[in-house]
């Protein structure tokens, strides 16, 4: 397919879901080894678009909630290098965006074929992304010990600042195992840093989604839960949305989080069509505020 700059577009599509594009990159020409610009966000509209690029909003949310101070500095802007984990790496377009923005990224993908495609056709070997085999639950368990504390025995002993869950089981996301209260209580929460931010790709009908979000809200008592719709311009079904969890302490301290998010999004290209995503984040925040009153 012709790209807007005279190149071509390469997309990762699963045979079981031919209408859903998992990853998409622009390449110089048909047959090129990797992306034209490594770490560029995938397009939101067009024949090769994917709304999953919105998962990268976790980084400006983390920064807006006070992340970035202390610790090892990144090369892009001198702030602390956040530890990011992506469960369900796919073509690694989202991990690449996060790595380019200054994160230390670990991406976990169970499919050997998908990992091969990511490395050889989507540039996963070009930048600072650690691509590992395995299932997301198993990987997170390696980061915590039997007491639910972060493990001192793993080489990935730093707490997770940014956790993205982009996994599904057929026509539903997250998979059933990741909708269990025990997964969030015993695995997700213990693996996070105090100001850790979580994003989840959600594919569900309205009632199922609300049930899942209520459960997470009860478990993650120190976080605010956002249900973010996909911009209508993307033309995906209303079964698709994102759930974000941000530390409540940031806003309780008087921080205007949306102003900070907009400032962060002006500094770096996290997503395509950022104004559309900003509107959806604002709507999600207002709906959350409305729920807290009533």
Secondary structure as GFF3:
##gff-version 3
##sequence-region A 1 294
A	DSSP	beta_strand	8	13	.	.	.	ID=ss1
A	DSSP	three_ten_helix	15	17	.	.	.	ID=ss2
A	DSSP	beta_strand	21	27	.	.	.	ID=ss3
A	DSSP	three_ten_helix	51	56	.	.	.	ID=ss4
A	DSSP	alpha_helix	57	64	.	.	.	ID=ss5
A	DSSP	beta_strand	83	87	.	.	.	ID=ss6
A	DSSP	alpha_helix	93	100	.	.	.	ID=ss7
A	DSSP	beta_strand	104	109	.	.	.	ID=ss8
A	DSSP	alpha_helix	112	121	.	.	.	ID=ss9
A	DSSP	beta_strand	129	133	.	.	.	ID=ss10
A	DSSP	alpha_helix	136	142	.	.	.	ID=ss11
A	DSSP	beta_strand	160	165	.	.	.	ID=ss12
A	DSSP	three_ten_helix	176	179	.	.	.	ID=ss13
A	DSSP	alpha_helix	181	183	.	.	.	ID=ss14
A	DSSP	pi_helix	184	188	.	.	.	ID=ss15
A	DSSP	alpha_helix	189	191	.	.	.	ID=ss16
A	DSSP	beta_strand	192	203	.	.	.	ID=ss17
A	DSSP	alpha_helix	206	219	.	.	.	ID=ss18
A	DSSP	beta_strand	223	229	.	.	.	ID=ss19
A	DSSP	three_ten_helix	232	234	.	.	.	ID=ss20
A	DSSP	beta_strand	240	247	.	.	.	ID=ss21
A	DSSP	alpha_helix	248	252	.	.	.	ID=ss22
A	DSSP	alpha_helix	257	265	.	.	.	ID=ss23
A	DSSP	alpha_helix	274	293	.	.	.	ID=ss24
###
